[in-house]
């Protein structure tokens, strides 16, 4: 009975069953004709949102740049500049910078010990003989004019006094002035040598033998004030029995007591 009711022309149990089925079939046939009237979809019609060539949300002409900052950078970042990219691991060094120093001990570090790698190599420490030679030369620079003035002044002062009467002649005043000048000359030359050592690392004697005084930690010049302090600290080197002056003979950093107090070392000067 069910099959008979679905087939046209065969009467079923209901009077209105056949016309209803005929209407459904006719509707399905019409829908199929409408669907067949559209062309079939190909792969090129399956576009995702935003990839349609006609899609232009900003309203700007195609193939034309939008407002400032409109186009995003290419994926992976901007390309390296022409002629090669930046060195691996960071930005390029600024113009005018010096290349990295060779490996070795840090210049100005603790001489005689190993400093951090990547710095300039520590210069050679000056041996005791060079230091003695520099001290003798500086001593002659200060001592010779001082002795000459002192001897002349003393001779004039002594010769101007009458041994029998004890009267003082005019030469006594001149001799006294020369003795005072000798003191001023000695003080002036000594300060001048300390200024040279503090600002250049070298007195005249140190320059002749090729050594210089620098800070132990940084390798910089010690300055005029510290050079004077170092000179005063040599008093400790003379106590007892001048052992402080002999200490560089066996010390690892070849320092006197004064060097250890102020933090200095004496090294070979660069050539």
matplotlib code that plots the C-alpha trace (Angstrom):
import matplotlib.pyplot as plt

x = [0.0, 2.9, 4.6, 1.3, 0.8, 4.2, 3.8, 1.7, -1.3, -1.7, -4.5, -3.6, -5.7, -6.0, -7.6, -5.1, -1.9, -1.0, -1.3, 0.9, 3.7, 3.4, 4.0, 7.1, 8.6, 7.9, 9.6, 12.7, 13.0, 12.7, 15.5, 17.8, 17.2, 18.1, 21.3, 22.4, 22.0, 25.0, 28.6, 30.5, 32.9, 36.6, 39.6, 40.3, 36.9, 37.8, 39.4, 39.9, 38.9, 41.3, 43.0, 40.4, 42.1, 39.0, 39.2, 40.3, 39.1, 41.0, 39.6, 43.1, 43.9, 45.4, 49.3, 49.6, 51.0, 48.5, 49.1, 52.4, 53.2, 50.6, 52.7, 54.1, 57.7, 58.5, 58.3, 61.5, 62.6, 64.2, 66.9, 70.6, 72.2, 73.9, 77.5, 76.9, 74.8, 75.7, 78.2, 76.7, 75.8, 75.0, 75.1, 78.1, 80.7, 80.4, 82.5, 85.9, 86.1, 89.3, 89.4, 89.3, 92.7, 94.6, 94.1, 96.2, 96.5, 94.6, 96.8, 97.0, 95.8, 97.8, 101.2, 102.7, 99.3, 96.9, 94.2, 90.9, 91.2, 90.6, 92.7, 96.1, 99.0, 100.6, 104.0, 107.2, 108.1, 111.3, 114.1, 115.9, 119.0, 117.0, 115.3, 118.7, 120.0, 117.1, 117.4, 121.1, 120.4, 117.6, 119.8, 122.5, 120.0, 118.9, 122.2, 124.7, 123.3, 122.4, 125.8, 127.5, 125.3, 125.8, 129.5, 129.9, 127.5, 129.3, 132.7, 131.6, 130.0, 133.1, 135.6, 133.7, 134.2, 137.4, 138.9, 140.7, 138.0, 134.9, 133.7, 131.4, 132.1, 129.8, 130.4, 128.6, 125.2, 125.9, 126.9, 123.8, 121.6, 123.3, 122.7, 119.0, 118.9, 120.4, 117.5, 115.0, 116.6, 116.7, 113.0, 112.0, 113.8, 112.5, 108.8, 109.5, 110.6, 107.6, 105.3, 107.0, 106.6, 102.9, 101.8, 104.0, 105.1, 108.7, 111.3, 114.4, 116.2, 113.3, 113.0, 116.8, 116.6, 113.2, 110.9, 107.8, 105.6, 101.9, 99.0, 98.9, 95.2, 94.6, 98.0, 97.3, 99.7, 99.5, 99.3, 101.4, 99.8, 100.3, 103.8, 104.6, 103.0, 104.9, 108.2, 107.3, 106.5, 110.0, 110.8, 109.3, 111.7, 114.6, 113.3, 115.0, 118.3, 116.9, 115.3, 112.4, 114.7, 116.0, 112.5, 112.0, 114.9, 112.6, 109.1, 106.8, 105.7, 109.1, 107.6, 109.1, 107.2, 106.2, 104.8, 102.7, 101.3, 100.2, 99.5, 102.0, 104.4, 107.4, 107.3, 109.2, 108.1, 106.6, 108.9]
y = [0.0, 2.4, 1.7, 2.1, 5.5, 6.8, 5.8, 8.1, 6.6, 3.9, 4.7, 4.6, 4.4, 8.2, 10.4, 13.3, 11.2, 11.0, 14.7, 15.5, 13.2, 14.5, 18.1, 17.1, 15.3, 18.3, 20.6, 18.5, 18.4, 22.2, 22.6, 20.4, 22.5, 25.6, 24.1, 22.9, 26.4, 27.7, 26.9, 24.5, 25.9, 25.4, 25.7, 29.2, 30.3, 28.9, 32.2, 32.9, 36.2, 38.9, 37.1, 38.0, 40.2, 42.4, 42.8, 46.3, 47.4, 50.7, 52.0, 52.7, 51.8, 48.4, 48.2, 51.6, 52.2, 53.1, 55.7, 56.0, 52.9, 50.9, 48.0, 45.7, 44.6, 41.4, 38.2, 37.5, 41.2, 43.7, 42.4, 43.2, 46.2, 45.8, 44.5, 42.0, 41.8, 42.8, 40.6, 37.6, 38.2, 41.9, 45.3, 46.6, 48.5, 52.3, 54.2, 55.1, 52.4, 50.4, 46.7, 44.4, 44.1, 40.8, 38.2, 38.3, 40.0, 43.2, 46.2, 47.9, 44.8, 43.2, 42.9, 39.5, 37.9, 36.9, 39.4, 38.9, 37.6, 39.9, 42.9, 44.2, 42.2, 43.5, 45.2, 43.8, 44.8, 46.8, 45.0, 46.4, 47.6, 49.9, 51.5, 52.1, 53.6, 56.0, 57.0, 57.9, 60.0, 61.9, 62.4, 63.9, 66.3, 67.6, 67.2, 68.7, 72.3, 72.1, 71.1, 73.8, 76.5, 75.2, 75.0, 78.5, 79.9, 78.2, 79.3, 82.9, 82.8, 81.3, 83.5, 86.7, 86.1, 87.4, 84.6, 86.9, 89.5, 87.6, 90.4, 89.5, 90.8, 91.6, 88.1, 86.5, 87.8, 86.6, 83.2, 82.9, 83.9, 81.3, 78.6, 79.5, 79.5, 76.0, 74.8, 76.4, 74.8, 71.4, 71.7, 73.1, 70.4, 67.7, 68.8, 69.2, 65.5, 64.4, 66.3, 64.6, 61.2, 61.8, 63.1, 61.1, 58.2, 59.1, 61.3, 62.2, 59.2, 56.8, 58.1, 57.5, 53.9, 53.2, 52.6, 54.3, 54.4, 53.5, 52.5, 48.8, 48.3, 50.5, 51.1, 54.9, 57.6, 58.3, 62.1, 64.8, 64.5, 60.8, 61.0, 63.4, 61.0, 58.1, 60.0, 60.7, 57.1, 56.2, 57.0, 53.6, 52.0, 53.2, 51.6, 49.4, 49.3, 50.4, 47.0, 48.5, 49.7, 46.1, 44.5, 44.5, 42.0, 39.2, 40.6, 39.0, 42.5, 44.1, 46.7, 48.7, 49.4, 52.8, 51.1, 48.7, 51.6, 53.8, 50.9, 51.5, 49.4, 50.3, 48.7, 48.9, 51.8, 51.0, 51.7]
z = [0.0, 0.7, -2.6, -4.4, -2.8, -4.0, -7.7, -9.9, -11.6, -9.0, -6.6, -2.9, 0.2, 0.4, -2.2, -1.8, -1.5, -5.2, -6.0, -3.0, -4.2, -7.7, -6.3, -4.3, -7.3, -9.5, -7.0, -6.8, -10.6, -10.7, -8.1, -10.1, -13.2, -11.3, -9.8, -13.3, -14.6, -12.5, -13.7, -11.6, -9.0, -9.6, -7.3, -8.2, -6.8, -3.4, -2.0, 1.6, 3.2, 2.3, -0.6, -3.2, -5.8, -5.7, -2.0, -1.1, 2.4, 2.5, -0.8, -2.2, -5.8, -6.1, -6.5, -4.9, -1.4, 1.3, 4.0, 5.8, 7.6, 5.6, 4.2, 6.8, 6.7, 4.9, 6.9, 8.8, 9.3, 7.0, 4.6, 5.5, 3.8, 0.5, 0.6, 3.4, 6.6, 10.1, 11.9, 13.7, 17.3, 17.3, 15.7, 13.7, 15.6, 15.3, 12.8, 14.0, 16.7, 17.2, 16.7, 19.7, 21.4, 21.3, 24.0, 27.0, 30.4, 31.0, 30.6, 33.9, 35.8, 38.5, 36.9, 37.4, 37.7, 35.0, 34.2, 32.4, 28.8, 25.9, 27.1, 26.1, 27.4, 30.6, 30.0, 31.3, 34.9, 35.3, 37.0, 40.0, 38.1, 35.8, 38.8, 40.4, 37.2, 36.9, 40.6, 40.1, 37.0, 38.7, 41.8, 39.6, 38.0, 41.4, 43.3, 40.9, 40.8, 44.4, 45.5, 43.3, 44.8, 48.3, 48.0, 46.6, 49.2, 52.0, 50.8, 50.5, 53.9, 55.6, 53.7, 54.7, 58.5, 60.1, 62.1, 64.6, 65.1, 64.1, 62.0, 59.1, 55.6, 52.7, 51.2, 54.1, 52.9, 49.3, 50.5, 52.6, 49.6, 47.5, 50.1, 50.2, 46.4, 46.5, 48.7, 46.3, 43.3, 44.9, 45.9, 42.4, 40.5, 42.7, 42.2, 38.5, 38.3, 40.3, 37.9, 35.0, 36.6, 37.5, 34.1, 31.8, 34.0, 33.6, 35.2, 33.2, 34.6, 33.9, 30.4, 29.8, 30.9, 29.4, 32.4, 33.8, 36.9, 36.5, 38.6, 39.3, 38.7, 35.6, 34.0, 34.0, 35.1, 38.8, 38.7, 40.3, 43.8, 44.1, 42.7, 45.6, 48.1, 46.7, 47.1, 50.8, 51.3, 50.4, 54.0, 54.8, 52.4, 54.4, 57.6, 58.6, 56.9, 53.5, 53.0, 51.2, 48.4, 48.0, 48.1, 44.3, 44.1, 45.3, 45.1, 42.5, 41.3, 41.9, 44.2, 47.0, 50.2, 48.8, 45.6, 47.7, 49.8, 46.9, 44.5, 41.7, 39.7, 37.5, 34.1, 30.8, 28.8, 25.3, 22.5]

ax = plt.figure().add_subplot(projection="3d")
ax.plot(x, y, z, "-o")
ax.set_aspect("equal")
plt.show()
